[in-house]
Amino acid sequence: PHIAYRVDNPNTLKYAYLQVTDWIYEVPQNAEDTGEYIDLTLDSMDRAFISHFSFVQEKLLMTYRPGGGALDTVPVSSPTIGVNTSIDLQATEDPTITYYNYDSDYVRCARGNGGGWVFYNVAAISDNSFTDLKIDSQQMMHVIYNDGANQIMYYSAGDGATWTQHIIDTQSQVPSGAIELDSNGNPHIVYM
């Protein structure tokens, strides 16, 4: 198992993984006052990619091992207000992060492209408590999120420029949910 979490003293992101029978703990570089709204995925070599937010810095952040070295924390864009993050990797192992931008009331997507980021609006919503993201074998993004003010749960799929949106539930104050894709790329969603 690989785990990313926040500790309060000092306020920082922390990363742990089990190596045989011992837990290895790391505090990433540049991670002070970070580690809110965390999500974690692994690349094909089991290296961590962690999306998270810092209220102090007001930035959407990603922590990873550039060049396979020490864990480092870098801003996705400065400033990008990005809470309720979710991260997945493209076939190229470039990261894609979904998040809620509470300044503009949009669920957005930041897609890594080999060194930079391309930003897309997924949907305009009134309030949000989570996003969850999976990328299929055709590199299409599948995102679930909620509009808390209107009690609506949504699923959207797209390539960034074009999105297809579906309403999943219209009577739910959904605080959390998760999406997974089956072997045919069909979404399976669980939510509360």
Backbone torsions as a table, in degrees:
resi	resn	phi	psi	omega
1	PRO	NA	147.2	174.7
2	HIS	-122.9	134.2	-173.2
3	ILE	-134.2	133.2	172.1
4	ALA	-117.1	135.6	-177.2
5	TYR	-156.5	169.0	-179.6
6	ARG	-109.4	138.0	172.5
7	VAL	-111.3	150.5	-173.5
8	ASP	-91.8	-15.8	-176.6
9	ASN	-137.9	92.5	1.3
10	PRO	-80.3	163.5	179.7
11	ASN	-69.6	101.2	-176.0
12	THR	-155.8	159.4	172.7
13	LEU	-75.5	142.7	175.6
14	LYS	-134.4	149.3	-176.5
15	TYR	-130.6	135.6	179.7
16	ALA	-137.1	146.0	173.9
17	TYR	-148.8	152.5	-178.8
18	LEU	-91.5	124.6	177.8
19	GLN	-117.5	103.1	-174.4
20	VAL	62.7	-95.3	179.4
21	THR	-120.8	3.3	-176.7
22	ASP	-115.0	138.1	173.2
23	TRP	-82.8	132.1	175.3
24	ILE	-106.5	129.1	-177.8
25	TYR	-115.6	138.3	177.7
26	GLU	-136.9	141.4	168.5
27	VAL	-109.1	114.5	-176.9
28	PRO	-63.5	154.9	173.0
29	GLN	-64.5	147.5	175.4
30	ASN	59.7	33.4	-175.1
31	ALA	-107.9	10.5	179.9
32	GLU	-67.3	138.0	-178.6
33	ASP	59.0	41.7	179.4
34	THR	-130.1	-171.7	170.9
35	GLY	91.4	27.1	175.5
36	GLU	-103.3	145.8	179.8
37	TYR	56.6	59.2	-171.5
38	ILE	-86.1	142.8	165.5
39	ASP	-142.1	156.1	-172.3
40	LEU	-140.3	138.7	169.6
41	THR	-140.9	164.3	-179.1
42	LEU	-119.3	145.6	174.7
43	ASP	-85.7	-174.5	-175.3
44	SER	-66.7	-14.6	177.2
45	MET	-106.1	17.8	179.4
46	ASP	61.8	30.6	173.9
47	ARG	-90.9	137.6	-175.4
48	ALA	-77.9	140.7	166.7
49	PHE	-124.8	121.1	-173.3
50	ILE	-123.5	125.0	172.4
51	SER	-99.4	143.4	179.4
52	HIS	-166.4	176.9	-174.8
53	PHE	-132.1	154.0	173.2
54	SER	-125.2	117.4	175.0
55	PHE	-68.7	-33.4	179.8
56	VAL	-65.5	-46.5	-179.4
57	GLN	-84.6	-16.4	-173.8
58	GLU	53.5	51.8	-177.9
59	LYS	-137.8	143.4	165.5
60	LEU	-79.8	131.6	-173.1
61	LEU	-127.1	157.7	170.9
62	MET	-133.0	136.7	175.6
63	THR	-114.5	132.1	-179.7
64	TYR	-160.0	-178.8	179.3
65	ARG	-107.0	90.8	178.2
66	PRO	-64.0	126.4	-179.2
67	GLY	65.8	16.3	179.6
68	GLY	79.8	6.1	-178.3
69	GLY	-83.2	-145.5	-178.6
70	ALA	-69.5	150.2	175.1
71	LEU	-60.5	132.9	178.7
72	ASP	-133.8	149.5	-179.9
73	THR	-110.5	126.5	-177.4
74	VAL	-130.1	148.5	175.6
75	PRO	-72.8	141.4	174.6
76	VAL	-73.6	-39.9	174.4
77	SER	-160.3	152.2	-175.2
78	SER	-124.9	120.7	-13.6
79	PRO	-90.8	142.8	171.9
80	THR	-127.4	118.1	178.6
81	ILE	-81.3	106.9	-172.7
82	GLY	-137.7	87.9	177.6
83	VAL	-96.4	171.5	176.6
84	ASN	57.5	53.1	-172.9
85	THR	-79.9	155.0	169.5
86	SER	-145.3	145.5	-175.9
87	ILE	-133.7	142.7	172.0
88	ASP	-147.1	164.6	-177.8
89	LEU	-109.5	141.7	174.0
90	GLN	-76.4	173.5	178.5
91	ALA	-59.4	-29.4	178.0
92	THR	-78.7	-3.8	-175.2
93	GLU	69.2	16.8	167.7
94	ASP	-76.8	142.5	-177.5
95	PRO	-79.8	153.5	169.0
96	THR	-130.4	132.8	-177.3
97	ILE	-125.7	128.7	169.4
98	THR	-101.6	151.4	-177.7
99	TYR	-163.2	166.4	174.9
100	TYR	-104.3	121.9	176.1
101	ASN	-93.2	101.7	-174.3
102	TYR	-75.6	-11.8	174.1
103	ASP	-74.1	-34.7	-177.3
104	SER	-109.1	-5.1	-176.6
105	ASP	58.0	47.3	175.1
106	TYR	-126.1	140.4	161.1
107	VAL	-81.2	128.1	-175.6
108	ARG	-125.6	168.9	179.5
109	CYS	-134.7	131.8	173.0
110	ALA	-112.0	118.0	-176.2
111	ARG	-112.2	118.4	177.5
112	GLY	-68.2	143.2	-178.6
113	ASN	-134.5	44.5	176.0
114	GLY	87.7	23.1	177.7
115	GLY	143.9	-22.8	177.5
116	GLY	-124.9	-168.4	-178.8
117	TRP	-133.4	142.2	171.0
118	VAL	-114.9	132.1	-175.4
119	PHE	-109.3	138.0	179.4
120	TYR	-130.9	146.0	168.0
121	ASN	-87.3	128.4	175.7
122	VAL	-88.9	-49.4	-178.0
123	ALA	-164.9	147.8	171.8
124	ALA	-87.6	129.4	179.5
125	ILE	-141.3	166.2	-175.0
126	SER	-86.4	-32.7	-178.3
127	ASP	-162.4	153.2	-174.5
128	ASN	-147.6	142.4	175.9
129	SER	-119.6	-8.6	176.6
130	PHE	-166.0	159.4	163.4
131	THR	-134.7	153.1	170.8
132	ASP	-142.2	141.6	-169.8
133	LEU	-133.1	139.1	167.5
134	LYS	-137.8	145.6	177.9
135	ILE	-112.9	130.2	-177.7
136	ASP	-88.3	-180.0	-175.9
137	SER	-67.4	-18.3	176.2
138	GLN	-92.2	5.9	179.9
139	GLN	70.8	18.4	172.4
140	MET	-79.1	141.9	179.0
141	MET	-94.7	135.9	177.6
142	HIS	-119.8	120.1	-172.2
143	VAL	-129.3	135.6	168.2
144	ILE	-115.3	148.4	-178.0
145	TYR	-165.2	167.6	179.7
146	ASN	-124.4	155.8	168.8
147	ASP	-109.4	94.9	-173.0
148	GLY	-65.2	-33.2	-178.4
149	ALA	-66.8	-32.4	-178.3
150	ASN	-107.2	5.0	177.3
151	GLN	56.5	45.0	-178.6
152	ILE	-119.6	134.5	175.1
153	MET	-104.3	128.9	-176.7
154	TYR	-118.7	154.0	167.6
155	TYR	-126.9	130.5	175.3
156	SER	-129.4	145.7	176.0
157	ALA	-131.7	140.9	179.3
158	GLY	-178.6	176.8	179.5
159	ASP	-100.8	0.6	-178.1
160	GLY	115.0	-54.0	179.5
161	ALA	-76.6	-34.7	-177.6
162	THR	-126.1	132.7	-179.8
163	TRP	-127.9	140.9	170.3
164	THR	-107.8	125.9	-175.5
165	GLN	-112.4	138.6	177.2
166	HIS	-128.7	139.7	172.9
167	ILE	-86.5	126.1	179.4
168	ILE	-93.1	-41.3	-176.1
169	ASP	-152.0	137.6	-178.4
170	THR	-111.3	4.6	-179.2
171	GLN	-133.2	49.0	-174.6
172	SER	-138.9	129.1	168.9
173	GLN	-94.4	82.0	-169.6
174	VAL	-78.9	109.6	177.5
175	PRO	-83.0	-18.7	-179.3
176	SER	-162.7	162.2	178.3
177	GLY	-169.8	170.0	179.8
178	ALA	-146.4	149.6	177.5
179	ILE	-126.6	143.7	173.1
180	GLU	-140.2	149.5	178.8
181	LEU	-106.3	138.0	177.0
182	ASP	-82.5	-176.5	-174.9
183	SER	-65.4	-16.9	176.5
184	ASN	-96.6	2.9	-179.7
185	GLY	82.6	11.1	178.3
186	ASN	-81.5	137.7	-179.0
187	PRO	-78.9	142.6	171.4
188	HIS	-124.6	128.3	-171.7
189	ILE	-126.0	136.2	171.7
190	VAL	-125.5	140.2	-179.2
191	TYR	-154.5	164.8	-177.7
192	MET	-111.4	NA	NA
